Amino acid sequence: MRFAWLCIVVLLAGCTESTVRTDEATVAPLPEDSYLRVADNSRVYRIDPQRSVIIVRTGREGPAARLGHDHAIASESVAGWVEVNDDPDRSRADIAFPIRELIVDKPEYRDQLQLDTTPSESDIAGTYTNMLKVIPPDVNPWITINATIAEPGTLAVAVTLSERTVNYLVPATIDSDGQRATVRGSATIRHTDFGLSPFSAVGGLLRVSDELGIRFDITAERISPSRASP
């Protein structure tokens, strides 16, 4: 059975009804200008997509759970910016990644999540195709995330999916120096956070878990922006 598409429905469908856009965005919807002109007490970093990844795990449950698969869905196309200010309250990050480039069940990510089944190549290809049918990229091309520091070791994260934003508090490890910033952590979200019911089949004997696990490992390299005028 092909259930990974459900995770994408949950992560990417901000509303149950959407207005179709005829012009798919090709540039990440990020506030780049505000990162290119910052105060003197800030350091600015650009996210390196080759060293950054976000992985989502979908689970399965019910009496017929053995008939399905857990799945790993990942983005290796993470774009964005990180600002580290001497005042932690002014530190922030903005991240975006495109739906079309999401990866389904790459072996190394399945290994990282210790998933215990092996979906076939046709299952994986079908899951990706179904994903694009359920959430067409020309309707919701990007997932965007804004993060600020809520307290040491905790981020206040706002995830925007289509036209809906949901807020979370996320434990994270944040490190920065003169050349590089890294942000690592994990979180749990739920289908019901977005007003959606988990997919089920066989009269509910096989269903996707409400909870979805997310891991993120973000690396950003420092740049030299223009300084804002006093």
C-alpha positions in Angstrom: 0.0 0.0 0.0 1.1 3.5 -0.7 0.7 5.7 2.3 3.6 8.2 2.1 1.5 10.7 0.2 -0.6 11.2 3.3 2.3 12.8 5.1 2.6 15.2 2.3 -1.1 16.0 2.5 -0.6 16.8 6.2 2.6 18.8 5.7 1.6 20.7 2.7 -2.1 21.2 2.7 -2.8 24.3 4.6 -6.5 24.3 3.9 -9.0 21.8 2.6 -9.9 24.1 -0.2 -7.3 26.1 -2.3 -7.3 28.6 -5.1 -5.3 27.2 -8.0 -2.5 29.5 -9.1 -1.5 29.5 -12.7 2.1 30.7 -12.0 4.1 28.3 -9.9 6.7 30.2 -7.8 10.3 29.4 -8.9 12.1 31.5 -6.3 11.9 30.6 -2.6 9.5 32.9 -0.7 12.1 34.2 1.7 12.7 37.8 3.1 16.2 37.9 1.6 16.5 41.7 1.6 16.1 41.9 5.4 19.0 39.4 5.8 21.2 41.3 3.4 20.9 44.5 5.4 21.3 43.9 9.2 22.6 45.6 12.3 26.2 45.6 13.2 25.6 43.3 16.1 24.4 40.5 13.8 26.0 37.7 11.9 24.2 36.4 8.8 24.4 32.9 7.4 23.0 31.4 4.1 21.7 27.9 4.4 23.8 25.3 2.4 21.3 22.9 0.8 24.1 20.3 0.2 24.7 20.1 3.9 21.1 20.5 5.1 18.2 18.0 5.3 14.7 17.8 6.7 13.2 14.3 7.2 9.6 13.4 8.0 8.6 9.9 9.2 5.1 8.6 8.7 3.9 5.7 10.8 1.2 3.1 10.5 -1.2 1.5 13.0 -4.3 -0.7 13.3 -4.9 -4.4 13.2 -3.7 -4.6 9.6 -0.6 -2.4 10.1 1.7 -5.1 8.8 0.2 -4.6 5.3 1.5 -1.1 5.1 4.9 0.7 5.4 6.3 3.5 7.4 8.0 6.1 5.1 10.8 8.6 5.1 10.1 11.8 3.1 12.9 14.3 2.9 14.0 17.6 1.5 17.5 18.0 0.3 16.6 21.4 -1.3 16.4 23.5 1.9 17.0 27.2 1.2 17.1 30.1 3.7 18.8 32.4 6.0 20.0 32.5 9.7 20.7 35.7 11.6 22.5 35.4 14.9 22.3 38.6 17.0 24.1 39.5 20.2 20.6 39.8 21.6 19.1 36.3 21.3 15.6 37.8 21.1 16.6 39.2 17.7 18.1 36.0 16.3 16.0 34.3 13.6 15.9 31.9 10.7 13.7 31.7 7.6 13.6 28.4 5.6 11.8 27.2 2.5 11.8 24.0 0.5 9.8 23.0 -2.6 7.3 20.2 -2.8 8.4 19.0 -6.3 11.8 18.1 -5.0 10.8 16.1 -2.0 12.4 12.6 -1.9 10.5 9.5 -0.9 12.2 6.6 0.9 15.8 7.3 0.0 17.6 4.2 1.6 19.9 6.2 3.8 17.0 8.1 5.4 15.1 4.9 5.9 18.2 3.5 7.6 18.5 6.6 9.8 14.9 6.2 10.9 15.4 2.5 11.3 12.3 1.6 9.3 11.7 -2.1 9.2 10.1 -2.7 5.8 11.2 -2.4 2.2 8.8 -0.7 -0.2 9.4 -1.6 -3.9 10.6 0.8 -6.5 7.1 0.9 -8.0 5.6 1.7 -4.6 8.0 4.6 -4.2 7.4 5.9 -7.7 3.7 5.6 -7.2 3.9 7.4 -3.9 5.7 10.3 -5.5 3.2 10.5 -8.4 0.3 10.4 -6.0 1.8 13.1 -3.9 1.9 15.5 -6.8 -1.7 14.7 -7.7 -2.9 15.3 -4.2 -0.9 18.5 -3.6 0.0 19.9 -7.1 3.1 22.0 -6.9 1.4 24.8 -8.9 -1.0 25.2 -6.0 1.3 24.9 -3.0 4.9 25.1 -4.3 6.7 25.7 -1.0 6.7 24.9 2.7 8.1 27.8 4.7 9.3 28.0 8.3 10.2 30.9 10.5 12.1 30.3 13.7 13.1 32.5 16.6 14.6 31.6 20.0 12.0 31.1 22.6 14.5 30.3 25.4 17.9 28.6 25.5 17.7 25.3 23.6 14.1 25.9 22.4 12.9 27.5 19.1 9.5 29.1 18.5 8.7 27.7 15.0 5.9 28.8 12.7 5.2 26.4 9.8 3.3 27.8 6.9 1.6 25.3 4.6 -0.4 27.0 1.8 -2.4 29.7 3.7 -2.3 28.2 7.2 0.4 28.7 9.8 0.8 26.5 12.9 3.2 27.3 15.8 5.4 24.9 17.7 8.0 25.0 20.5 10.9 22.8 19.3 13.9 21.7 21.3 17.1 22.3 19.2 20.8 22.5 19.4 22.1 25.8 17.9 25.8 26.5 17.3 27.5 29.3 15.5 30.9 30.7 15.0 32.6 33.1 12.6 32.1 30.9 9.6 29.2 28.5 10.2 25.9 28.1 12.0 24.2 24.7 12.6 20.7 24.0 13.9 19.7 20.4 14.7 16.7 18.9 16.4 13.4 16.9 16.1 9.8 17.5 16.7 6.4 15.9 16.5 3.4 17.3 14.7 -0.1 15.8 14.1 -2.5 15.5 11.3 -5.1 17.1 13.6 -2.9 20.2 14.0 -4.0 21.0 10.5 -7.6 19.9 10.8 -7.0 16.7 8.8 -7.9 13.1 9.6 -5.2 10.4 9.1 -5.7 8.3 6.0 -7.3 4.8 6.7 -8.1 1.8 4.6 -9.8 -1.6 5.0 -12.6 -0.1 7.1 -10.0 1.5 9.4 -8.1 -1.7 10.1 -5.0 0.0 8.5 -4.4 3.7 9.1 -1.6 6.2 9.3 -0.7 7.4 12.8 -1.9 10.9 13.7 1.7 11.8 14.8 4.4 12.6 12.3 8.1 12.7 13.4 10.4 15.4 11.9 14.2 15.6 12.1 16.2 18.6 10.8 19.9 19.1 10.4 20.6 22.6 9.0 24.0 24.0 8.1 24.5 27.6 7.0 27.6 29.5 5.9 28.4 33.1 6.9 28.1 35.9 4.4 29.0 39.6 4.5 25.8 41.6 4.1 25.5 45.3 3.9 24.9 47.0 7.2 21.7 48.8 7.9 21.9 52.5 8.5 21.6 53.7 12.1 
